[in-house]
Amino acid sequence: MMVLTDLNRKERARVKDFSSVNELVHCRLIHLGLKEDAEVCIKQKLPFGGPCLIETCGQCMSIRLNDAKKIRIEKI
């Protein structure tokens, strides 16, 4: 299975699991609208290990690279 950082810009995928993310971050992502089976799109990846800008449910959010590597996805 792929992780969020495997996607290129403007590619879409469905979130399959993000339970391995830190508990506090997991809770915040849920409050921001990220949930299992939600569609996500990579808007931008910043260089040198910077955060990823993603869009889900019509909302953009930025996540740390380490957290994005723990979000399992399935390409659409």
C-alpha positions as CSV (number, residue, x, y, z in Angstrom):
1,M,0.0,0.0,0.0
2,M,1.2,3.5,-0.7
3,V,1.7,6.4,1.7
4,L,0.7,10.1,1.1
5,T,4.2,11.2,0.2
6,D,4.3,8.7,-2.7
7,L,1.8,10.9,-4.6
8,N,2.9,13.6,-7.1
9,R,1.3,17.0,-7.3
10,K,-2.4,17.1,-8.4
11,E,-2.8,13.3,-8.0
12,R,-5.8,12.1,-6.1
13,A,-6.1,9.2,-3.6
14,R,-8.3,7.8,-0.9
15,V,-7.2,7.7,2.7
16,K,-7.2,4.1,4.0
17,D,-5.5,4.3,7.4
18,F,-3.8,7.0,9.5
19,S,-4.0,5.4,12.9
20,S,-0.2,5.2,13.2
21,V,0.1,9.0,13.3
22,N,0.7,10.6,16.7
23,E,-2.5,10.6,18.8
24,L,-2.7,14.4,19.1
25,V,-2.0,14.9,15.3
26,H,-4.6,12.1,14.5
27,C,-7.2,14.0,16.5
28,R,-6.4,17.3,14.9
29,L,-6.6,15.8,11.4
30,I,-10.0,14.4,12.1
31,H,-11.2,17.8,13.3
32,L,-9.9,19.3,10.1
33,G,-11.9,16.9,8.0
34,L,-9.4,14.1,7.2
35,K,-11.0,10.7,7.7
36,E,-10.8,7.2,6.3
37,D,-12.1,6.9,2.7
38,A,-11.8,10.7,2.3
39,E,-10.4,11.9,-1.1
40,V,-7.1,13.8,-0.8
41,C,-5.0,15.7,-3.4
42,I,-1.4,16.8,-3.0
43,K,-1.3,20.5,-3.8
44,Q,2.4,21.1,-3.1
45,K,5.4,19.4,-1.6
46,L,8.0,21.7,-0.2
47,P,11.7,20.9,-0.7
48,F,14.3,19.8,1.9
49,G,11.9,17.7,4.0
50,G,9.3,20.5,4.4
51,P,5.6,20.0,4.8
52,C,3.1,18.8,2.2
53,L,0.0,20.9,1.3
54,I,-3.0,18.7,0.8
55,E,-6.6,19.3,0.0
56,T,-9.5,17.2,1.5
57,C,-13.2,18.0,1.7
58,G,-12.6,21.4,0.1
59,Q,-10.1,22.4,2.7
60,C,-6.4,22.8,2.4
61,M,-4.0,21.8,5.2
62,S,-0.3,21.4,5.7
63,I,1.1,18.3,7.3
64,R,4.7,17.5,8.4
65,L,6.5,15.1,6.1
66,N,7.0,12.6,8.9
67,D,3.2,12.5,9.5
68,A,2.4,12.3,5.8
69,K,4.6,9.2,5.6
70,K,2.4,7.5,8.1
71,I,-0.9,8.1,6.2
72,R,-1.7,5.1,4.0
73,I,-3.6,5.7,0.8
74,E,-5.0,4.1,-2.3
75,K,-4.7,5.8,-5.7
76,I,-7.9,6.6,-7.5
